[in-house]
Amino acid sequence: MDFEPSDEQRLLLESVSRLLADNYSFAQRKTYLARPEGFSSEMWGKFAELGLLGLPFAEQYGGFGGGAQEIMLVMQAFGRVLVLEPFLSTIVLCGTAIKVAGSEAQKITLLPAIAEGGRKLAFAHSERQARYDLTDVVTTAKQNGSGWLLDGSKTVVSHGETADQLIVSARTAGERYDEDGITLFLVDAAAPGVARRGYATRDETRAADISLSNAHGEVLGEVGKGLAIIEKIVEAGIAATAAETIGAMEAMNEMTLEYSKTRVQFGQPIGSYQVVQHRLSDMFMAQEQGRSMAMLATMSVDNPDDAERRHDFALAKVGVGQAGRYVSQSAVQMHGGIGMTEEYAVGHYFRRCMVIERLFGDPAYYLQRLANEIG
Amino acid sequence: MDLRFTPEEIAFRQEVRAFIRDNLPADIHAKMKLGHGPSKEDTVRWQRILNAKAWAGLSWPKQWGGPGWTAIQKMIFLEENQMAPAPELSSFNITMIGPVLLQFGTEEQKQRFLPRAANLDDWWCQGFSEPGAGSDLASLKTAAKLDGDHYVVNGQKIWTSTAHHADWCFLLVRTNPNARKRQEGISFLLVDMKTPGITVRPIISIDGSHHLNEVFFDDVKVPVSLRVHEENKGWDVAKFLLGNERTGIARLGKSRERVDASIDMARKVNMNGQPLIADPAFRQRVAQLQVDMKALEITQYRVVSAYDKAGGGRPDPLSSVLKVKGTELLQATTELAVDVAGPMATPIWAAELAAMNEPDDMLEASSASVGSYLFLRAASIYGGTNEIQKNILTKAVLGL
């Protein structure tokens, strides 16, 4: 075991941190939010220049051959400033789908375009009735000559509104809840039969409901065997958002510590009171226990042992989610009234953590899964 | 970063597990499997077996009979030993006085005490806390006055674990009552428990066991050659010792062992007509403990791996996280076992009661589960209370 980043990883982290320090103050972020797409296209270009958009792809596809650890470092840095751009959707989720399941031709077409910043994708899997059940897919795809036509609705698709292409799950065989018979499709977002309705989510990022009506799709991966790919996508997403949560917790803890040194009540900084100090210690402990679990998720991404990998992801999702919730709630509490205001940053971190907790299944869902394994 | 165990570390774990399986005396294993603590003799027997394999020294260097393990190997050993379950090494000997002598002791002190400490030929106890000096340890009053080539010690220690077994005691005493700062007037002495003037009185703890003691010192003569480090520099030694104590204090293997025992028991007891193991609330509770144990496991490896990388040195303030989270888990897992035992947790199955019944492992384990539950309420108190650990974090990490 070795928990220290390599020199290259350290350099990566430094360059990402520098870019964000220059371009992602809370005030700058507000101006990105005000854009119609809800993020900054210039920042997306800067990410591409820095190589972040090709980070996990092989060099022959214009990438840098990074892995889960590099994603962890970047997502943690993103979490510290609440980055709005669709890195998770395009690079982590859809990037994983293409890496895991794409044909050579699909990789050559898509990955370099993504790495250069010219193409954005969104992962359209969740359906309104499904809650967190990955097999609950009723959107259908029917073969039509050499192609496939998709029908159905997807909900809360992160950055679905601004994506050029969608990766959509649909049933090509079987019934709702069947593990077999789910297939992934690449769908052009502008194709006939694709309708998108965008809205803001509580964390201020954008999402969309997408309805498909005889929309043309190109198969990604093996027909009927999409669930295994979806699991890989979700696991990559859990690891990445776990790291993002760590960054957010660090930021909240730093803000709260700073506030405790400057806010004076009864003639003293509130940080001089033991009850506040112990709360801060508890928040620090939650952050560190959460960090350990985020590391577990990262190291599990490439674990070939299916049972162990699923178990460890469940542990990590619960641990990070609970830590994020505790730190968020405590950070608002320790700030008092100012923590309740839209104008102050801490509430924005709170809401991002709340949204992340619900991406890919919440702690209660995974606790249940762990409980089912016991015996 | 490589966040997995190396093949060598995996092989090491298997080697440790196999050695314990093949060498732990069956009677000790059977007794501990039922949730009983080891006797003094059990602990001595097992530590000598480990020492014969040069495994008892844990973090000690090879020249002093240590195994030369990395800090990660050390944690793997501790975890396997606790999960077995086997008696734990005497922490007073191995993680307290041993490292202290290695760091601060004279050559003569090392020669005299280290081999005997490793083999548990000497049983050590810790004379730190006093009636008026608990969390505020530096306010201790037990006095040592220099008189020629020896000190004369007068005062009282309390909460002295296993003092009634002990051959030697490492003792914090006040050698300069007029020091500018209280911490600057303290010295660290090694005291032979057979010295005239020492009285040990038992304190029976809430689990009914005799583990704790009061120790009275009445004109006890201690040769100056048995002082460790300089006079009035004992606080440095104490801080070093307490830092070491925290890294091993998480006792994750013990928590795992208690959860496994609870699951085992939950298969055999019923709840509303079906085995307790089928109860969703029970399963959720175990699942939550698994989450917490995994987080602690990784945090622990982060701390020891950083310690290895730094080549030792000062303990990481993160070790306070291990103390707090580790002891919270110990308490939660022992509590789980008691809740599984249900109504059968209440009888005290003393020898005579057991003799009236057919031997019944379930009943015995149920009763024994309460022992560790009650005893480990002390876990968040000893080694610096968990509240003190938060004070340490406040200062060391948060800078408040």
Interface residues (C-beta under 8 A of the other chain):
Chain A: M1 D2 F3 E4 P5 S6 Q9 Q69 L257 S260 K261 G271 S272 Q274 Q277 H278 L280 S281 D282 F284 M285 E288 Q289 G290 S292 M293 M295 L296 T298 M299 D312 L315 A316 V318 G319 Q322 L367 Q368 L370 A371 N372 E373 I374 G375
Chain B: M1 D2 L3 R4 F5 T6 E9 I72 I263 R267 I277 A278 P280 R283 Q284 V286 A287 Q288 Q290 V291 D292 K294 A295 L296 E297 I298 T299 Y301 R302 S305 A306 K309 L318 V321 V324 K325 E387 Q389 K390 N391 L393 T394 V397 L398 L400
